[in-house]
Every structure is written in structure tokens, then in C-alpha cells.
Amino acid sequence: MTVIWEVENTGEEDLYFSVGGHPAFNCPLKEGEKQEDCQLIFDTEGPLTSSILNEEGALCPRTKILNLFGKCLKLEEHLFDEDALIIENHQAQRIGLADADGKVYLEVEFDAPLFGIWSPAKKHAPFVCIEPWYGRSDREDFDHILENREWGNELKPGDLVFFNTMRHAFSHVGIYLGDNRFMHAPRTGAEVRVEDMSQGYWVKRYNGARRVVDMLLADADTIYIAGLRRSFSVAAYLTYALSHLECRPILLDGMGGMLREQISRIKARDIVVSISFSPYAEETVMVSETAASVGARQIVITDSQISPLATFSDLCFVVKEAQVDAFRSQSATLCLVQSLVVALAYRLGQGK
């Protein structure tokens, strides 16, 4: 069975919305079993990072690490003591419900950016919920301004739109132009073209959107860019490209051993873009720690939700690059960075 949600704005003002499912499945699966005998099987080795709700149902600052064993998570008795598990940022796209022997009885597959797993704590309820979401509860410090909601859905020209065109999420990126149109290059060497997002092919493969441009435009005094070792070429290109727009980019290159002096200039009104992949450059982690200490907003490009950089991010892009032995491709990361710059240029051009 396939379920597709379609939201249409019939008015002329911006429509902010969230949508999600609440399907519950019988669990335990066999007579004589308990829920604790069952397990969830994911399409990732993990670990997974779960957000935590407070007693009022808002997200608190704490998170919980869920270690998977052979891609499996046991439905232990105390798993839901702190309410639902909330897994964000496309950490998994397929979940199977299996018995103690690992026999999968059903699978839930989705492209939603986050999902919840829940069963009433300490009540031995005969079900478990696997819930794909486009949106979730607000954080404790939410300012009650709809356009600032995390995981809220509303597209503006210049947003990056992502699609699953190669059997994994975020495998294709375009730039939203408005009126359900987006610009993209369908394949390497092909001409850039404009297409309708409401066509069935794109509707089925849409993963979501990210608004990085507003962070770069929103009164940032300076954009500091950090990427050392193998990430240096990407950071250098981003600095070069932004220097051609109405921005003030500074590359934190640590020339002459002056990195600490360079990052000491970061202030709360600045933006810091940090780029690093495993094994993570200690210097880049230091940049993120310093930026967090002064309250600067951060955009992170890395390879895992549990990267030390992700902890400090206001917006985190997880990029999975191809790798042969110790040699890692940078093509996907460069494609993302180029898309950010083109989206920013488009938004700036609209404002003139």
C-alpha cells in the first residue's frame, strides 16, 4: 500500500503546515510473545540519535543515542519511558517490525525527513507506532513565529529542493523558483531546465526542502568558512563563489599558525560554515566550538548525524560521498555548495 499526502494552498498568502501519519501495528506478533520479544530492523547500521520530549510535549535540549546491533533495535521494556523516539534528519528510510528470530512481518518505507516510534510506556499495549512525519513538536524555547518552526513546510524561491532519484534520499537537488517550478540539471552534461514539481514523477520522489539562503542573508555581518585537510578545496571554492555576491566571506585557513587569532574575531551576528568528514579535523571542530560559545549561527556539511560538528549546527547537511580505500570523492559536496551559491544568487537577484 502506498500513501501520498498532497497539500494545496488555495489562498494567496503563505501557508505553513506540518503533516504526518500515526499508523499502529500489532505487537507482539505471535501468541505467547511479549512486546519486549520483538525488534525493529532499520536500513542503517546506526547509531540513531533521538530527540526527547519534556513533560509538556516540547523538545528539550537532551538527546538519546540508540545503538543498533546488526541494524536491530530491541523493543525493550523501558524504551518509551521518555515518550516517543523522534528520529530526525533522514537517519533511516525503512523500518521492519520483526519477531525475536528476526523474521520481518511488515516494513514501513518513507521519504519523510523524520519519524516517530511510540508505544504507551509501562502499559503493555498490544501495538507499536511507526510514524513518518513532515513536522514535529516545537522546542522549549520556540518563539511562536510560524515561519521559524523547525521542519515546517513552506517553499520560497531560492530554496533547495531534494529528490530521491537514485534509490536513496537527497540524491538529486534543484532550486525552487516559485509556482511549483524548480530548476535543475537532470544529469551530468545535460542542459539545465525548469520543471513542474506537481508532476507525478517528482511528487513521488520529493524528499523535502532546505532554506539556507535566508541564514546567509539574514543580517550576517561576516560569513566565516572552515574546511581543512581534504575539505579545504570545498571551503576555498565556497569562499571564492560567495565573494562574487553581496556577501563578506572569510576563509579560515590557519595560515602561519594563526587559526586561533582568526576565529577570535567571530561574533554573534556572524555565520560560520564548517565542512569536515571522518576523520574530523580537530581545527574545524575547534572553530565550531568557538562559534557556539559566542552564539554565532552555524551551517555544517559533514557525513554523519553523530559527527562532532553536527552538535553545534543550526542547519546540518549530511553528505555521503563515494570512497575507494583512503580516497573520497568530493563531487556531491561540491554540487551541494554550488547549489547553495546559485540559490543565494537567485534570491539576491529577485530582491533587486
C-alpha positions in Angstrom: 0.0 0.0 0.0 1.3 3.5 -0.9 0.2 6.7 0.9 0.9 10.1 -0.6 0.0 13.4 1.1 -0.7 16.4 -1.1 -1.2 19.8 0.4 -2.6 22.6 -1.8 -2.6 26.3 -0.9 -5.8 27.7 -2.4 -5.1 31.2 -1.0 -2.7 34.0 -1.8 -0.8 34.1 1.5 2.0 31.8 2.6 0.7 28.5 4.0 2.8 26.9 6.8 2.0 23.3 7.5 3.1 20.0 9.0 1.7 16.6 8.2 2.4 13.1 9.4 1.0 9.6 9.9 0.1 7.8 13.1 -0.2 4.1 12.0 -0.1 1.5 14.7 0.8 -2.2 14.2 0.0 -5.3 16.2 2.9 -6.1 18.5 3.6 -8.7 19.9 3.3 -10.5 16.6 2.6 -14.1 17.8 0.5 -15.6 20.6 2.6 -16.1 23.7 5.1 -13.4 22.9 5.5 -10.1 24.7 6.3 -6.8 23.0 9.8 -7.0 24.5 10.4 -10.1 22.4 10.1 -8.1 19.2 12.5 -5.8 17.4 12.8 -3.1 14.8 15.1 -3.6 11.8 16.4 -0.4 10.1 18.1 0.2 6.7 21.2 1.6 8.5 23.8 0.3 10.9 23.3 3.3 13.2 23.6 4.5 15.8 20.5 6.7 15.7 20.1 10.0 17.6 16.6 10.5 19.2 15.3 13.8 20.3 13.5 13.9 23.7 10.2 15.4 24.8 9.7 17.1 28.1 6.6 16.6 30.3 4.7 19.3 28.3 5.4 17.6 25.0 8.0 20.1 23.8 11.5 19.1 22.7 14.2 19.6 25.4 17.9 20.1 24.7 18.8 16.5 25.6 19.1 13.7 23.0 19.5 9.9 23.3 21.8 7.6 21.3 20.2 4.4 20.2 22.8 1.8 19.4 21.8 -0.8 16.8 23.0 -4.3 16.8 23.0 -5.8 13.3 20.7 -3.0 12.3 18.3 -4.1 15.0 16.7 -2.3 18.0 15.0 -4.4 20.7 11.7 -3.1 21.9 12.9 -3.2 25.5 10.6 -2.6 28.4 11.8 0.9 29.2 12.4 2.1 25.6 9.5 4.5 25.7 9.8 5.8 29.3 10.5 9.3 28.0 7.7 9.1 25.4 8.2 8.7 21.7 11.5 8.3 20.0 11.9 11.2 17.5 14.5 10.4 14.8 15.3 13.5 12.6 17.3 14.3 9.5 16.7 11.3 7.3 18.6 8.9 9.6 16.5 6.0 8.2 14.0 5.5 5.4 12.9 1.9 6.0 11.9 0.1 9.2 10.8 -3.5 9.6 8.9 -5.0 12.5 10.3 -8.4 13.3 9.9 -11.2 15.9 12.6 -12.4 18.2 14.1 -14.6 15.4 14.4 -11.7 13.1 11.5 -12.7 10.8 10.1 -9.4 9.4 6.3 -9.3 9.3 5.9 -5.8 7.8 8.0 -2.9 6.6 7.3 0.8 6.5 9.3 2.7 3.9 9.1 6.5 3.5 10.9 9.6 2.3 9.8 11.8 5.2 12.7 13.8 6.9 11.8 12.5 10.4 9.8 9.8 12.0 8.5 8.8 15.4 8.4 5.4 17.1 6.0 5.0 20.1 4.1 2.7 22.3 2.5 3.7 25.6 5.1 3.4 28.4 4.5 0.8 31.1 1.1 -0.1 29.8 2.0 -3.2 27.8 -0.1 -2.0 24.9 -0.5 -4.5 22.1 0.8 -2.2 19.4 3.8 -0.1 18.3 3.5 3.0 16.1 5.9 3.8 13.2 5.1 7.3 12.1 6.6 9.2 9.1 6.4 13.0 9.7 6.9 16.3 7.9 7.0 18.3 11.1 7.1 17.7 14.9 6.6 19.3 18.3 8.3 22.6 18.9 11.3 23.2 21.1 11.0 24.5 24.6 12.4 27.9 23.5 10.2 28.2 20.3 9.3 31.9 19.7 5.8 31.0 18.3 6.5 32.6 14.9 5.2 30.0 12.3 7.9 30.8 9.7 10.6 29.9 12.3 9.2 26.4 13.0 11.7 23.6 12.6 10.6 21.1 10.0 7.7 23.4 9.0 6.8 23.2 5.3 6.7 26.2 3.0 8.6 26.8 -0.1 10.1 30.2 -1.2 12.1 30.9 -4.4 15.7 30.1 -3.8 15.1 27.1 -1.5 16.9 23.9 -2.3 14.6 21.0 -3.1 15.7 17.4 -2.8 14.5 14.3 -4.5 15.2 10.5 -4.4 16.1 9.7 -8.0 18.8 7.1 -7.3 17.1 4.9 -4.7 18.4 6.9 -1.8 17.2 10.1 -0.2 18.7 13.5 -1.2 20.3 12.0 -4.3 19.1 14.9 -6.5 18.9 18.7 -5.8 17.3 21.6 -7.6 16.4 25.2 -6.9 12.8 26.2 -6.3 11.6 29.1 -8.5 8.0 29.5 -7.3 4.7 28.4 -8.6 5.7 24.7 -8.2 8.6 25.1 -10.6 12.2 24.2 -9.9 15.4 24.5 -11.9 17.8 21.5 -12.1 20.3 19.6 -14.2 18.8 16.2 -14.9 22.1 14.5 -15.4 25.8 15.2 -15.9 26.3 17.2 -19.1 22.6 17.8 -19.7 21.2 21.3 -20.1 19.7 23.0 -17.0 16.0 23.1 -17.3 12.8 24.1 -15.4 10.2 21.5 -14.4 6.9 21.3 -12.6 7.1 19.8 -9.1 3.5 18.7 -9.3 4.2 16.1 -11.9 3.8 12.6 -10.6 7.4 11.6 -11.1 8.6 14.4 -8.8 5.8 14.2 -6.3 6.7 10.5 -5.6 10.4 11.3 -5.2 10.3 14.6 -3.2 12.3 14.4 0.0 11.9 18.0 1.3 13.5 21.4 1.1 16.2 23.3 3.0 16.4 27.1 3.4 20.0 28.0 3.8 19.8 31.2 1.8 17.9 33.1 4.5 20.6 32.2 7.0 23.2 33.7 4.7 21.2 36.8 4.0 19.7 37.5 7.4 21.8 40.3 8.7 25.0 38.3 8.9 28.0 40.6 9.3 30.5 38.1 8.1 30.4 34.5 6.7 33.3 32.5 8.1 34.1 29.3 6.2 36.2 26.5 7.7 37.3 23.4 5.9 40.7 21.9 6.4 42.7 18.9 5.1 40.6 17.1 2.4 37.7 19.6 2.9 39.9 22.6 2.1 39.2 22.7 -1.6 35.5 22.8 -1.0 35.8 25.6 1.6 38.1 27.6 -0.8 35.6 27.3 -3.6 32.7 28.4 -1.4 34.7 31.4 -0.3 35.6 32.3 -3.9 32.0 31.9 -5.1 30.5 34.0 -2.3 33.0 36.7 -2.9 31.2 37.4 -6.2 27.9 38.1 -4.4 26.8 40.6 -1.8 28.5 38.8 1.0 31.6 39.1 3.1 33.2 35.6 3.2 36.4 34.9 5.1 38.3 31.6 4.7 39.6 30.3 8.0 42.8 28.7 6.6 45.1 29.0 9.6 47.8 30.5 7.5 51.0 30.8 9.5 49.5 29.1 12.5 47.1 32.0 13.0 43.8 30.0 13.2 43.1 30.9 16.8 43.6 34.5 16.1 41.3 34.3 13.0 38.4 32.6 14.9 38.7 35.0 17.8 37.0 37.6 15.5 33.8 35.5 15.2 30.8 37.4 16.7 27.2 36.5 17.4 25.9 38.3 14.3 28.2 36.1 12.0 27.5 32.9 10.1 30.0 30.0 10.3 30.1 27.3 7.6 32.0 24.3 8.8 32.9 21.4 6.5 34.6 18.2 7.7 34.3 14.5 7.2 35.6 11.5 9.1 38.3 11.6 10.5 37.2 15.0 11.5 39.7 17.8 11.6 40.3 18.9 15.1 40.8 22.5 14.0 37.4 22.6 12.3 35.8 21.2 15.5 37.5 24.0 17.4 36.0 26.5 15.0 32.5 25.2 15.7 33.0 25.1 19.4 34.2 28.8 19.4 31.3 29.8 17.2 28.8 28.1 19.5 30.4 29.8 22.6 29.7 33.3 21.1 26.3 32.5 19.7 27.1 32.6 16.0 24.7 30.6 13.8 26.3 27.6 12.1 25.8 25.6 8.8 27.5 22.3 8.9 28.4 20.0 6.0 29.5 16.6 7.3 29.0 12.8 6.8 27.0 11.8 9.9 24.4 12.9 12.4 26.8 12.0 15.2 29.6 14.0 13.7 31.1 16.3 16.4 30.2 19.2 14.2 26.5 18.3 14.0 26.1 19.0 17.7 26.7 22.7 17.1 24.8 23.2 13.9 21.7 25.3 13.3 21.4 23.5 9.9 23.3 20.3 9.1 23.8 18.7 5.7 24.8 15.1 5.8 26.6 14.1 2.6 27.6 10.5 1.7 30.5 10.6 -0.7 31.8 7.6 -2.7 35.1 6.3 -1.3 37.8 3.9 -2.6 40.3 3.0 0.1 41.5 6.3 1.5 40.4 8.4 -1.5 37.0 10.1 -1.0 35.1 11.8 -3.9 34.1 15.5 -3.3 31.7 15.7 -6.2 28.5 15.5 -4.1 29.8 18.1 -1.6 30.8 20.5 -4.4 27.4 20.0 -6.1 25.7 21.0 -2.8 27.9 24.0 -2.3 27.3 25.2 -5.9 23.6 24.8 -5.4 23.8 27.0 -2.2 25.6 29.7 -4.1 23.3 29.6 -7.1 20.2 29.7 -4.8 21.7 32.7 -3.0 22.4 34.5 -6.3 18.9 33.8 -7.4 17.4 35.2 -4.2 19.6 38.3 -4.3 18.6 38.9 -8.0 15.0 38.8 -7.1 15.4 41.4 -4.5 16.8 44.0 -7.0 
